[in-house]
């Protein structure tokens, strides 16, 4: 294997970086570094929710349900993903949050990859299951 190829396991690798497999936050020179796109393998226990709403979104996003039951909230409405393969796409400028109604695995793809949206450990600690 050379430095431009990376092989891994989404479940194992996701545990190392809050679920993120690819994006601007990976080291330059790592094949998983990208400023064009971010990919996350999200494993969420029942009751897990985003600590705070994303406001002023600068990215477009696609979220695909792999397993479980997962709700994505938008101003004024929400979308429930309950069958494997259900997905939702939202554009730049759309505020959002999420809640795992059951233990869930979701794949998220966002573009472009830009800094500034991470929830800090302090903020995340305020969320109760």
C-alpha positions as CSV (number, residue, x, y, z in Angstrom):
1,X,0.0,0.0,0.0
2,X,1.3,3.5,-0.7
3,X,0.6,6.9,0.9
4,X,-2.3,7.7,-1.4
5,X,-4.4,4.7,-0.5
6,X,-6.1,4.1,2.8
7,X,-8.0,1.0,3.8
8,X,-10.1,0.8,7.0
9,X,-13.3,-0.2,8.7
10,X,-15.9,2.6,9.1
11,X,-17.0,1.3,12.5
12,X,-13.5,1.1,13.9
13,X,-12.1,4.3,12.3
14,X,-15.2,6.3,13.2
15,X,-14.6,5.7,16.9
16,X,-11.3,7.5,16.6
17,X,-12.6,10.9,15.4
18,X,-16.3,11.3,16.6
19,X,-17.5,9.4,13.5
20,X,-15.7,11.4,10.9
21,X,-13.9,9.4,8.2
22,X,-13.0,12.0,5.7
23,X,-12.8,15.9,5.6
24,X,-10.7,19.0,6.2
25,X,-10.0,17.9,9.7
26,X,-7.8,14.9,8.7
27,X,-4.0,15.6,8.3
28,X,-2.8,17.0,5.1
29,X,-1.2,14.2,3.2
30,X,-3.6,11.6,4.6
31,X,-5.8,10.3,1.7
32,X,-8.8,11.0,3.9
33,X,-8.1,14.8,3.9
34,X,-10.5,16.7,1.8
35,X,-11.7,20.3,1.6
36,X,-14.4,19.3,-0.9
37,X,-16.4,16.8,1.1
38,X,-16.9,15.3,4.6
39,X,-18.1,11.8,5.4
40,X,-19.3,10.5,8.8
41,X,-20.3,7.0,10.0
42,X,-22.5,8.0,12.9
43,X,-23.3,5.4,15.6
44,X,-25.9,6.9,17.9
45,X,-27.4,5.2,21.0
46,X,-31.2,5.6,21.6
47,X,-31.9,9.1,22.9
48,X,-28.7,10.7,21.5
49,X,-29.2,14.2,20.2
50,X,-27.2,17.0,18.8
51,X,-26.2,19.3,21.7
52,X,-27.2,22.4,19.8
53,X,-28.8,23.4,16.5
54,X,-26.6,24.0,13.5
55,X,-27.3,27.6,12.4
56,X,-26.1,29.5,9.4
57,X,-25.2,26.2,7.6
58,X,-22.7,26.7,4.8
59,X,-22.8,23.1,3.5
60,X,-25.2,20.9,1.6
61,X,-25.8,17.5,3.3
62,X,-27.1,14.0,2.6
63,X,-27.9,11.8,5.6
64,X,-28.7,8.1,4.9
65,X,-30.1,5.7,7.5
66,X,-28.2,2.4,7.7
67,X,-30.1,1.0,10.7
68,X,-32.4,2.2,13.5
69,X,-34.8,5.1,13.6
70,X,-33.4,8.7,13.3
71,X,-35.1,12.1,13.2
72,X,-33.7,15.1,11.6
73,X,-35.3,18.4,12.7
74,X,-35.6,21.6,10.6
75,X,-37.3,24.8,11.4
76,X,-41.0,24.1,11.5
77,X,-40.8,20.4,10.7
78,X,-38.9,17.2,11.0
79,X,-38.1,14.1,8.9
80,X,-38.2,10.6,10.3
81,X,-35.9,8.0,8.8
82,X,-37.1,4.5,9.7
83,X,-36.3,2.1,6.9
84,X,-32.8,1.2,5.8
85,X,-31.9,3.5,2.9
86,X,-34.2,6.3,3.9
87,X,-32.4,9.6,3.4
88,X,-32.8,13.4,3.5
89,X,-30.9,16.1,1.7
90,X,-30.7,19.7,2.8
91,X,-29.1,22.8,1.2
92,X,-26.9,25.5,2.5
93,X,-28.7,27.9,4.8
94,X,-31.0,25.3,6.3
95,X,-30.7,25.1,10.1
96,X,-31.0,21.6,11.6
97,X,-30.6,19.2,14.5
98,X,-31.1,15.5,15.0
99,X,-32.3,12.9,17.5
100,X,-31.9,9.1,17.6
101,X,-35.3,7.6,18.4
102,X,-33.7,4.1,18.5
103,X,-30.0,3.0,18.4
104,X,-29.1,4.2,14.9
105,X,-26.3,4.1,12.3
106,X,-26.3,6.9,9.7
107,X,-23.9,7.9,6.9
108,X,-23.6,11.6,6.4
109,X,-22.0,13.3,3.4
110,X,-21.5,17.1,3.5
111,X,-19.9,19.4,1.1
112,X,-17.8,21.5,1.0
113,X,-15.7,20.5,4.1
114,X,-15.4,23.7,6.2
115,X,-14.4,24.2,9.8
116,X,-16.6,25.7,12.5
117,X,-19.4,23.2,13.2
118,X,-18.0,20.9,15.8
119,X,-19.8,20.5,19.0
120,X,-17.3,20.8,21.9
121,X,-17.0,18.1,24.5
122,X,-18.3,20.6,27.0
123,X,-21.4,21.3,24.9
124,X,-21.9,17.6,24.3
125,X,-21.7,16.8,28.0
126,X,-24.8,18.9,28.6
127,X,-26.9,16.5,26.6
128,X,-28.6,13.8,28.6
129,X,-29.6,10.4,27.0
